Amino acid sequence: MKKVNKILVICPYPEDQAAGQRLKYEQYFRSWEENGFEIEVSEYMDQNLWEIVYEKGNYLRKCFGVLKGHLRRYRDLFLIWRFDVVYIFQWTTPFGIGLYDYLIRLLSKKIIYDLEDFVVLKKGEEENPNPLLKFIRSNRKTDFLIKNSDYIITSSPSLNDYCLNKNKKKKSSFISSSVDTNKFKPSNNYKNDHKIVIGWTGTFGSKPYLDLLREVFIELGKSYEFKLRFITNFDYQLPGLDLEVIRWSKESEVLDMQSLDIGVYPLEDSEWVKGKSGLKAIQYMAFGLPIVASNLGINPDLISHNINGLLASNNDEWLDHLKKLVEDSELRRDLGLAARKLAVDKYSLSAIESKYLDILKETNQNE
């Protein structure tokens, strides 16, 4: 009888909820199973905690959710011996010290560590004056997993260089974010027969990037009528502009994205941004949307300026590019169709699938 290879996936968020998990490794579970892997998922946050974790208040519920998350990790310590590979995404515990990271490494046969963004830079210890909080929020546990995992999967070339430098086995590969282009597909007529909708999608953690465009949107509104549609998990206001904020949901995600005419992807110039995967840009591309994106991080690798999108380096360029797209339906169509083709060719499930499988097979076979 052929041996079944068992994978324990340790992740911070509930399955099929957070974009970093949903549009990264989770969408390949069926492929892994078809290739002889049996998967068990151990999430840290349950659905109850996920729904309130970014909201104000609810402290008792949050504390209870964190306690349950730590109890799940404690339970995992007694199960790890049954698995051939432990696949960790981001953090074993998003809150708390790195005790479980050390114990899981000690007890695991093989560890694959999947990193989205430059999490090793988050919440810098030197910026926190409280010694206790500095210790609890330390990124030493992330560095520990980078150094001691059997294989690293990264979200950008810059992050991959960092991990290759740190990992003891020099085993690290960049795998782009990807989307199901059979599900994420265009429905745009690229015409000017309606008020043009400029859209953005993201969570509370990306709000500072969205804030970078406030003045651009206000200035654009002085010359053009347009609608802003933000698909997110927080409230947002821009007085004087036609803004609609939509709560993201799995059920309406495709229709909500198909309602956009232009996608925007603002970023700031920082080390953190160098680790971002460009997922928003890839989503927009799959839906055939013309994109305006900051000329930073991985974006210049994803977007060829004036061919499948537009890159902006300052507010004047942002404003100029958005004006052109609001006015010019042919430009929106040309950029959108080229973006869609690139998404299918390079960032679809079929284009990325084998990269995960190759790493799983290599890690599982190396004894």
VEXLO-641767 format. One record per residue (C-alpha): chain; x, y, z. Coordinates in steps of 0.25 Angstrom, whole numbers, plus 5000, padded with zeros to 4 digits. Example, Ala and Ser with C-alpha at 12.3 -4.5 7.8 and 13.67 -1.06 7.14 Angstrom:
! residues 2
@chain = A; u = 5049; v = 4982; w = 5031
@chain = A; u = 5055; v = 4996; w = 5029
This chain:
! residues 367
@chain = A; u = 5000; v = 5000; w = 5000
@chain = A; u = 5005; v = 5014; w = 4996
@chain = A; u = 5009; v = 5022; w = 5008
@chain = A; u = 5000; v = 5035; w = 5011
@chain = A; u = 5008; v = 5047; w = 5014
@chain = A; u = 5002; v = 5055; w = 5025
@chain = A; u = 5003; v = 5070; w = 5026
@chain = A; u = 4999; v = 5078; w = 5038
@chain = A; u = 4996; v = 5093; w = 5034
@chain = A; u = 4998; v = 5102; w = 5045
@chain = A; u = 4992; v = 5116; w = 5042
@chain = A; u = 4987; v = 5129; w = 5050
@chain = A; u = 4973; v = 5131; w = 5043
@chain = A; u = 4961; v = 5122; w = 5040
@chain = A; u = 4961; v = 5115; w = 5027
@chain = A; u = 4955; v = 5121; w = 5015
@chain = A; u = 4955; v = 5135; w = 5021
@chain = A; u = 4968; v = 5143; w = 5021
@chain = A; u = 4973; v = 5147; w = 5007
@chain = A; u = 4987; v = 5144; w = 5011
@chain = A; u = 4983; v = 5129; w = 5013
@chain = A; u = 4972; v = 5128; w = 5003
@chain = A; u = 4979; v = 5133; w = 4991
@chain = A; u = 4992; v = 5127; w = 4995
@chain = A; u = 4994; v = 5112; w = 4999
@chain = A; u = 4979; v = 5109; w = 5003
@chain = A; u = 4974; v = 5109; w = 4989
@chain = A; u = 4984; v = 5097; w = 4986
@chain = A; u = 4979; v = 5087; w = 4996
@chain = A; u = 4971; v = 5079; w = 4986
@chain = A; u = 4984; v = 5078; w = 4977
@chain = A; u = 4992; v = 5074; w = 4989
@chain = A; u = 4982; v = 5063; w = 4993
@chain = A; u = 4981; v = 5058; w = 4978
@chain = A; u = 4996; v = 5057; w = 4979
@chain = A; u = 4997; v = 5048; w = 4991
@chain = A; u = 4996; v = 5057; w = 5003
@chain = A; u = 4986; v = 5057; w = 5014
@chain = A; u = 4984; v = 5071; w = 5021
@chain = A; u = 4979; v = 5075; w = 5034
@chain = A; u = 4978; v = 5089; w = 5038
@chain = A; u = 4980; v = 5095; w = 5052
@chain = A; u = 4976; v = 5110; w = 5052
@chain = A; u = 4979; v = 5119; w = 5064
@chain = A; u = 4967; v = 5128; w = 5063
@chain = A; u = 4953; v = 5122; w = 5062
@chain = A; u = 4942; v = 5129; w = 5054
@chain = A; u = 4937; v = 5137; w = 5066
@chain = A; u = 4951; v = 5143; w = 5069
@chain = A; u = 4953; v = 5146; w = 5054
@chain = A; u = 4940; v = 5154; w = 5054
@chain = A; u = 4944; v = 5164; w = 5065
@chain = A; u = 4959; v = 5164; w = 5065
@chain = A; u = 4961; v = 5177; w = 5058
@chain = A; u = 4949; v = 5184; w = 5065
@chain = A; u = 4949; v = 5193; w = 5077
@chain = A; u = 4945; v = 5187; w = 5090
@chain = A; u = 4940; v = 5172; w = 5092
@chain = A; u = 4952; v = 5170; w = 5101
@chain = A; u = 4946; v = 5158; w = 5109
@chain = A; u = 4943; v = 5151; w = 5096
@chain = A; u = 4956; v = 5154; w = 5090
@chain = A; u = 4963; v = 5149; w = 5103
@chain = A; u = 4955; v = 5136; w = 5102
@chain = A; u = 4958; v = 5135; w = 5087
@chain = A; u = 4973; v = 5136; w = 5090
@chain = A; u = 4973; v = 5126; w = 5101
@chain = A; u = 4966; v = 5116; w = 5092
@chain = A; u = 4976; v = 5119; w = 5081
@chain = A; u = 4987; v = 5115; w = 5091
@chain = A; u = 4980; v = 5103; w = 5096
@chain = A; u = 4979; v = 5098; w = 5081
@chain = A; u = 4994; v = 5100; w = 5080
@chain = A; u = 4997; v = 5092; w = 5093
@chain = A; u = 4988; v = 5081; w = 5087
@chain = A; u = 4996; v = 5081; w = 5074
@chain = A; u = 5009; v = 5078; w = 5082
@chain = A; u = 5003; v = 5064; w = 5085
@chain = A; u = 4999; v = 5062; w = 5070
@chain = A; u = 5011; v = 5066; w = 5062
@chain = A; u = 5018; v = 5053; w = 5063
@chain = A; u = 5007; v = 5047; w = 5054
@chain = A; u = 5011; v = 5057; w = 5042
@chain = A; u = 5022; v = 5056; w = 5032
@chain = A; u = 5022; v = 5071; w = 5029
@chain = A; u = 5017; v = 5083; w = 5038
@chain = A; u = 5014; v = 5095; w = 5029
@chain = A; u = 5014; v = 5108; w = 5037
@chain = A; u = 5008; v = 5121; w = 5031
@chain = A; u = 5012; v = 5134; w = 5037
@chain = A; u = 5012; v = 5131; w = 5052
@chain = A; u = 5009; v = 5119; w = 5061
@chain = A; u = 5003; v = 5129; w = 5070
@chain = A; u = 5000; v = 5143; w = 5066
@chain = A; u = 5000; v = 5147; w = 5080
@chain = A; u = 5010; v = 5143; w = 5091
@chain = A; u = 5024; v = 5139; w = 5092
@chain = A; u = 5031; v = 5128; w = 5083
@chain = A; u = 5030; v = 5116; w = 5093
@chain = A; u = 5022; v = 5108; w = 5083
@chain = A; u = 5031; v = 5111; w = 5071
@chain = A; u = 5043; v = 5105; w = 5079
@chain = A; u = 5034; v = 5093; w = 5083
@chain = A; u = 5028; v = 5091; w = 5070
@chain = A; u = 5042; v = 5091; w = 5063
@chain = A; u = 5047; v = 5081; w = 5073
@chain = A; u = 5035; v = 5071; w = 5071
@chain = A; u = 5034; v = 5073; w = 5056
@chain = A; u = 5040; v = 5064; w = 5045
@chain = A; u = 5040; v = 5075; w = 5035
@chain = A; u = 5035; v = 5089; w = 5035
@chain = A; u = 5032; v = 5098; w = 5023
@chain = A; u = 5030; v = 5112; w = 5027
@chain = A; u = 5021; v = 5121; w = 5018
@chain = A; u = 5023; v = 5136; w = 5020
@chain = A; u = 5014; v = 5147; w = 5014
@chain = A; u = 5020; v = 5161; w = 5016
@chain = A; u = 5033; v = 5165; w = 5023
@chain = A; u = 5027; v = 5160; w = 5037
@chain = A; u = 5040; v = 5160; w = 5043
@chain = A; u = 5040; v = 5175; w = 5043
@chain = A; u = 5027; v = 5177; w = 5049
@chain = A; u = 5026; v = 5183; w = 5063
@chain = A; u = 5040; v = 5186; w = 5064
@chain = A; u = 5045; v = 5183; w = 5078
@chain = A; u = 5054; v = 5196; w = 5079
@chain = A; u = 5041; v = 5205; w = 5077
@chain = A; u = 5034; v = 5199; w = 5089
@chain = A; u = 5038; v = 5205; w = 5102
@chain = A; u = 5030; v = 5195; w = 5111
@chain = A; u = 5040; v = 5183; w = 5114
@chain = A; u = 5028; v = 5173; w = 5116
@chain = A; u = 5021; v = 5177; w = 5103
@chain = A; u = 5035; v = 5177; w = 5096
@chain = A; u = 5037; v = 5163; w = 5100
@chain = A; u = 5023; v = 5158; w = 5096
@chain = A; u = 5023; v = 5165; w = 5083
@chain = A; u = 5037; v = 5161; w = 5079
@chain = A; u = 5040; v = 5156; w = 5065
@chain = A; u = 5050; v = 5147; w = 5070
@chain = A; u = 5041; v = 5135; w = 5068
@chain = A; u = 5039; v = 5139; w = 5053
@chain = A; u = 5054; v = 5140; w = 5052
@chain = A; u = 5056; v = 5126; w = 5059
@chain = A; u = 5046; v = 5119; w = 5049
@chain = A; u = 5053; v = 5126; w = 5037
@chain = A; u = 5067; v = 5120; w = 5042
@chain = A; u = 5062; v = 5107; w = 5046
@chain = A; u = 5051; v = 5102; w = 5036
@chain = A; u = 5054; v = 5092; w = 5026
@chain = A; u = 5049; v = 5100; w = 5015
@chain = A; u = 5044; v = 5115; w = 5013
@chain = A; u = 5033; v = 5120; w = 5004
@chain = A; u = 5033; v = 5135; w = 5002
@chain = A; u = 5024; v = 5146; w = 4996
@chain = A; u = 5034; v = 5154; w = 4989
@chain = A; u = 5048; v = 5154; w = 4983
@chain = A; u = 5054; v = 5163; w = 4994
@chain = A; u = 5048; v = 5155; w = 5005
@chain = A; u = 5054; v = 5143; w = 4999
@chain = A; u = 5068; v = 5148; w = 4999
@chain = A; u = 5066; v = 5152; w = 5013
@chain = A; u = 5062; v = 5137; w = 5017
@chain = A; u = 5072; v = 5131; w = 5008
@chain = A; u = 5083; v = 5138; w = 5016
@chain = A; u = 5077; v = 5134; w = 5029
@chain = A; u = 5072; v = 5120; w = 5027
@chain = A; u = 5083; v = 5109; w = 5031
@chain = A; u = 5079; v = 5100; w = 5020
@chain = A; u = 5079; v = 5111; w = 5009
@chain = A; u = 5065; v = 5106; w = 5005
@chain = A; u = 5056; v = 5117; w = 5001
@chain = A; u = 5047; v = 5120; w = 4989
@chain = A; u = 5039; v = 5132; w = 4985
@chain = A; u = 5025; v = 5127; w = 4980
@chain = A; u = 5016; v = 5138; w = 4975
@chain = A; u = 5002; v = 5140; w = 4980
@chain = A; u = 4992; v = 5134; w = 4970
@chain = A; u = 4977; v = 5134; w = 4968
@chain = A; u = 4966; v = 5125; w = 4961
@chain = A; u = 4965; v = 5132; w = 4948
@chain = A; u = 4953; v = 5123; w = 4945
@chain = A; u = 4946; v = 5129; w = 4956
@chain = A; u = 4952; v = 5143; w = 4956
@chain = A; u = 4949; v = 5148; w = 4942
@chain = A; u = 4944; v = 5161; w = 4936
@chain = A; u = 4930; v = 5166; w = 4933
@chain = A; u = 4934; v = 5180; w = 4929
@chain = A; u = 4929; v = 5187; w = 4916
@chain = A; u = 4940; v = 5198; w = 4917
@chain = A; u = 4930; v = 5208; w = 4913
@chain = A; u = 4927; v = 5222; w = 4919
@chain = A; u = 4912; v = 5220; w = 4919
@chain = A; u = 4912; v = 5221; w = 4935
@chain = A; u = 4919; v = 5228; w = 4946
@chain = A; u = 4933; v = 5222; w = 4946
@chain = A; u = 4936; v = 5213; w = 4959
@chain = A; u = 4950; v = 5214; w = 4965
@chain = A; u = 4952; v = 5203; w = 4975
@chain = A; u = 4961; v = 5198; w = 4986
@chain = A; u = 4961; v = 5185; w = 4994
@chain = A; u = 4968; v = 5182; w = 5006
@chain = A; u = 4967; v = 5180; w = 5021
@chain = A; u = 4969; v = 5189; w = 5033
@chain = A; u = 4984; v = 5187; w = 5033
@chain = A; u = 4985; v = 5193; w = 5019
@chain = A; u = 4978; v = 5206; w = 5023
@chain = A; u = 4990; v = 5215; w = 5024
@chain = A; u = 4993; v = 5212; w = 5009
@chain = A; u = 4979; v = 5216; w = 5006
@chain = A; u = 4981; v = 5229; w = 5013
@chain = A; u = 4992; v = 5232; w = 5004
@chain = A; u = 4981; v = 5235; w = 4993
@chain = A; u = 4972; v = 5244; w = 5001
@chain = A; u = 4977; v = 5257; w = 4995
@chain = A; u = 4978; v = 5251; w = 4981
@chain = A; u = 4963; v = 5246; w = 4981
@chain = A; u = 4959; v = 5260; w = 4987
@chain = A; u = 4967; v = 5267; w = 4976
@chain = A; u = 4961; v = 5258; w = 4965
@chain = A; u = 4947; v = 5261; w = 4970
@chain = A; u = 4949; v = 5275; w = 4967
@chain = A; u = 4949; v = 5272; w = 4952
@chain = A; u = 4942; v = 5259; w = 4950
@chain = A; u = 4930; v = 5251; w = 4955
@chain = A; u = 4933; v = 5237; w = 4959
@chain = A; u = 4930; v = 5227; w = 4970
@chain = A; u = 4939; v = 5221; w = 4980
@chain = A; u = 4936; v = 5207; w = 4985
@chain = A; u = 4945; v = 5201; w = 4996
@chain = A; u = 4943; v = 5186; w = 4999
@chain = A; u = 4948; v = 5184; w = 5013
@chain = A; u = 4946; v = 5181; w = 5027
@chain = A; u = 4946; v = 5195; w = 5033
@chain = A; u = 4938; v = 5208; w = 5032
@chain = A; u = 4944; v = 5220; w = 5024
@chain = A; u = 4940; v = 5234; w = 5021
@chain = A; u = 4943; v = 5244; w = 5010
@chain = A; u = 4934; v = 5256; w = 5011
@chain = A; u = 4929; v = 5262; w = 4998
@chain = A; u = 4932; v = 5250; w = 4990
@chain = A; u = 4923; v = 5239; w = 4985
@chain = A; u = 4928; v = 5227; w = 4994
@chain = A; u = 4922; v = 5214; w = 4996
@chain = A; u = 4929; v = 5204; w = 5007
@chain = A; u = 4925; v = 5190; w = 5005
@chain = A; u = 4928; v = 5179; w = 5015
@chain = A; u = 4936; v = 5168; w = 5009
@chain = A; u = 4929; v = 5154; w = 5008
@chain = A; u = 4933; v = 5142; w = 5001
@chain = A; u = 4919; v = 5141; w = 4995
@chain = A; u = 4919; v = 5154; w = 4988
@chain = A; u = 4934; v = 5156; w = 4986
@chain = A; u = 4934; v = 5153; w = 4971
@chain = A; u = 4922; v = 5162; w = 4968
@chain = A; u = 4928; v = 5173; w = 4976
@chain = A; u = 4941; v = 5173; w = 4969
@chain = A; u = 4934; v = 5172; w = 4955
@chain = A; u = 4926; v = 5185; w = 4959
@chain = A; u = 4939; v = 5193; w = 4958
@chain = A; u = 4945; v = 5200; w = 4946
@chain = A; u = 4959; v = 5204; w = 4951
@chain = A; u = 4967; v = 5198; w = 4963
@chain = A; u = 4977; v = 5205; w = 4971
@chain = A; u = 4988; v = 5199; w = 4979
@chain = A; u = 4996; v = 5210; w = 4987
@chain = A; u = 5008; v = 5207; w = 4996
@chain = A; u = 5018; v = 5214; w = 5004
@chain = A; u = 5033; v = 5214; w = 5002
@chain = A; u = 5038; v = 5205; w = 5014
@chain = A; u = 5045; v = 5192; w = 5017
@chain = A; u = 5032; v = 5185; w = 5020
@chain = A; u = 5026; v = 5188; w = 5006
@chain = A; u = 5038; v = 5181; w = 5000
@chain = A; u = 5032; v = 5168; w = 5005
@chain = A; u = 5018; v = 5170; w = 5000
@chain = A; u = 5014; v = 5160; w = 4989
@chain = A; u = 5006; v = 5169; w = 4980
@chain = A; u = 4993; v = 5161; w = 4983
@chain = A; u = 4984; v = 5173; w = 4981
@chain = A; u = 4990; v = 5176; w = 4967
@chain = A; u = 4988; v = 5161; w = 4963
@chain = A; u = 4974; v = 5161; w = 4967
@chain = A; u = 4971; v = 5174; w = 4959
@chain = A; u = 4978; v = 5168; w = 4947
@chain = A; u = 4970; v = 5155; w = 4948
@chain = A; u = 4957; v = 5163; w = 4947
@chain = A; u = 4962; v = 5171; w = 4935
@chain = A; u = 4963; v = 5184; w = 4942
@chain = A; u = 4973; v = 5195; w = 4938
@chain = A; u = 4982; v = 5198; w = 4950
@chain = A; u = 4989; v = 5210; w = 4956
@chain = A; u = 4999; v = 5205; w = 4966
@chain = A; u = 5011; v = 5211; w = 4974
@chain = A; u = 5024; v = 5209; w = 4967
@chain = A; u = 5030; v = 5202; w = 4979
@chain = A; u = 5033; v = 5188; w = 4984
@chain = A; u = 5029; v = 5177; w = 4975
@chain = A; u = 5019; v = 5185; w = 4966
@chain = A; u = 5029; v = 5189; w = 4955
@chain = A; u = 5032; v = 5174; w = 4954
@chain = A; u = 5017; v = 5171; w = 4952
@chain = A; u = 5013; v = 5183; w = 4944
@chain = A; u = 5019; v = 5188; w = 4931
@chain = A; u = 5016; v = 5203; w = 4931
@chain = A; u = 5006; v = 5207; w = 4920
@chain = A; u = 5005; v = 5193; w = 4915
@chain = A; u = 4997; v = 5185; w = 4926
@chain = A; u = 4995; v = 5196; w = 4936
@chain = A; u = 5001; v = 5210; w = 4941
@chain = A; u = 5011; v = 5212; w = 4951
@chain = A; u = 5011; v = 5225; w = 4960
@chain = A; u = 5023; v = 5231; w = 4968
@chain = A; u = 5016; v = 5243; w = 4974
@chain = A; u = 5003; v = 5250; w = 4975
@chain = A; u = 5004; v = 5257; w = 4962
@chain = A; u = 5006; v = 5244; w = 4955
@chain = A; u = 4994; v = 5238; w = 4962
@chain = A; u = 4985; v = 5249; w = 4959
@chain = A; u = 4990; v = 5249; w = 4944
@chain = A; u = 4988; v = 5234; w = 4942
@chain = A; u = 4974; v = 5234; w = 4949
@chain = A; u = 4969; v = 5246; w = 4940
@chain = A; u = 4974; v = 5238; w = 4928
@chain = A; u = 4967; v = 5225; w = 4932
@chain = A; u = 4954; v = 5233; w = 4936
@chain = A; u = 4953; v = 5240; w = 4922
@chain = A; u = 4959; v = 5229; w = 4913
@chain = A; u = 4950; v = 5216; w = 4911
@chain = A; u = 4960; v = 5211; w = 4901
@chain = A; u = 4972; v = 5212; w = 4910
@chain = A; u = 4964; v = 5205; w = 4921
@chain = A; u = 4961; v = 5194; w = 4911
@chain = A; u = 4975; v = 5192; w = 4906
@chain = A; u = 4981; v = 5192; w = 4920
@chain = A; u = 4970; v = 5183; w = 4926
@chain = A; u = 4971; v = 5172; w = 4915
@chain = A; u = 4986; v = 5172; w = 4915
@chain = A; u = 4986; v = 5171; w = 4930
@chain = A; u = 4976; v = 5159; w = 4929
@chain = A; u = 4985; v = 5152; w = 4920
@chain = A; u = 4997; v = 5153; w = 4929
@chain = A; u = 4989; v = 5148; w = 4941
@chain = A; u = 4984; v = 5136; w = 4933
@chain = A; u = 4998; v = 5133; w = 4928
@chain = A; u = 5007; v = 5135; w = 4940
@chain = A; u = 4998; v = 5136; w = 4953
@chain = A; u = 4987; v = 5126; w = 4951
@chain = A; u = 4986; v = 5113; w = 4959
@chain = A; u = 4991; v = 5105; w = 4947
@chain = A; u = 5003; v = 5114; w = 4946
@chain = A; u = 5007; v = 5113; w = 4961
@chain = A; u = 5002; v = 5099; w = 4965
@chain = A; u = 5014; v = 5091; w = 4962
@chain = A; u = 5023; v = 5101; w = 4970
@chain = A; u = 5016; v = 5097; w = 4983
@chain = A; u = 5016; v = 5082; w = 4980
@chain = A; u = 5031; v = 5082; w = 4976
@chain = A; u = 5034; v = 5088; w = 4990
@chain = A; u = 5025; v = 5078; w = 4997
@chain = A; u = 5031; v = 5066; w = 4990
@chain = A; u = 5046; v = 5071; w = 4992
@chain = A; u = 5044; v = 5074; w = 5007
@chain = A; u = 5036; v = 5061; w = 5010
@chain = A; u = 5047; v = 5052; w = 5003
@chain = A; u = 5059; v = 5059; w = 5009
@chain = A; u = 5063; v = 5051; w = 5021
